[in-house]
Amino acid sequence: MDEVRQEIEVAAPRDLVYELWRDPDTFVEIMGALRDAELDGETLHWEAEGPFGMTMRGEAELVEQTPPDRLAWESTNGALEARGSVSFEEQGEATRVQYELRYSVAGGGVGKAVAGALADPAEQVRTTLERFRALAERRAQG
């Protein structure tokens, strides 16, 4: 499995940051290719625009929820096997967001070809965190 770890400081209170990250509507806004996400109990169902006009679908199970400190998930269905977590640490008026993602692509040669057409995962995580910071800071300002 490959791994990406990044962090960012968000000028917003930890409770707000945690709730925004947990909201499936936030995912659609901050994750570039995601078209839809729906939380059903502890299971997140998602749909994304894949390479070559393909639609990718998958599910992830929330395996840890420790408000307002940490969320963790594991994929349960889809072409991408992934485990991730996000931790929130209070920094005065701000919140440090630490994102970890471990992943591998299923599907043998076809899966690896599809993965090769996708953007660099570290770059995707960085962009996701930057979009999240912009969203959270807008919400914190009212």
URHUZI-V42209 format. One record per pair of residues at least 24 apart in sequence whose ideal C-beta (glycine too) atoms are under 10 Angstrom apart, sorted by the first residue. I is the first residue (numbers start at 1). J is the second residue. Records with the same first field share a line. If there is no record, write none. Layout:
I: J, J
This chain:
1: 81, 82, 83, 101, 102, 103, 104
2: 82, 101, 102, 103, 104, 105, 115, 121, 122
3: 83, 84, 100, 101, 102, 103, 121, 122
4: 84, 99, 100, 101, 102, 103, 120, 121, 122, 123, 124, 125, 126
5: 85, 98, 99, 100, 101, 102, 122, 125
6: 97, 98, 99, 100, 101, 122, 125, 126, 128, 129
7: 86, 87, 89, 96, 97, 98, 99, 100, 129
8: 95, 96, 97, 98, 99, 125, 126, 128, 129, 130, 132, 133, 136
9: 89, 91, 94, 95, 96, 97, 133
10: 88, 91, 94, 95, 96, 97, 129, 132, 133, 134, 135, 136, 137, 140
11: 91, 92, 93, 94, 95, 133, 136, 137, 140, 141
12: 93, 94, 95, 97, 132, 133, 135, 136, 137, 138, 139, 140, 141
13: 68, 88, 90, 93, 94, 95, 136, 140
14: 67, 68, 69, 88, 89, 90, 91, 94, 95, 96, 97
15: 67, 68, 88, 90, 95
16: 68, 88, 95, 136, 137, 139, 140
17: 68, 86, 88, 89, 90, 94, 95, 96, 97, 132, 133, 135, 136, 137, 139, 140
18: 65, 66, 67, 68, 69, 70, 71, 86, 87, 88, 95, 97
19: 67, 68, 136, 139
20: 132, 135, 136, 139, 140
21: 68, 71, 86, 88, 97, 99, 132, 135, 136
22: 62, 65, 67, 68, 71, 86
26: 131, 132, 135, 136, 139
27: 128, 132
29: 131, 132, 134, 135
30: 127, 128, 129, 130, 131, 132, 133, 134, 135, 136
31: 124, 127, 128, 131, 132
32: 119, 124, 127, 128, 131
33: 118, 119, 124
34: 128
42: 73
43: 73, 76, 77
44: 73, 75, 76
45: 77, 78
46: 75, 78
48: 78, 80
50: 79, 114, 117, 118
51: 113, 114, 115, 116, 117, 118, 119
52: 113, 114, 117
54: 79, 114, 117
56: 80, 114, 118
58: 82
60: 84
68: 95
70: 98
72: 100
73: 101
74: 102
75: 103, 104, 106
78: 106
79: 105, 106, 107, 110, 111, 114, 115
80: 104, 105, 106, 107, 111, 114, 115, 118, 121
81: 105, 106, 111
82: 121
84: 125
86: 129, 132
93: 140
94: 133, 137, 140
95: 133, 136, 140
97: 129, 132, 133, 136
98: 129
99: 125, 126, 128, 129, 132
100: 125
101: 125, 128
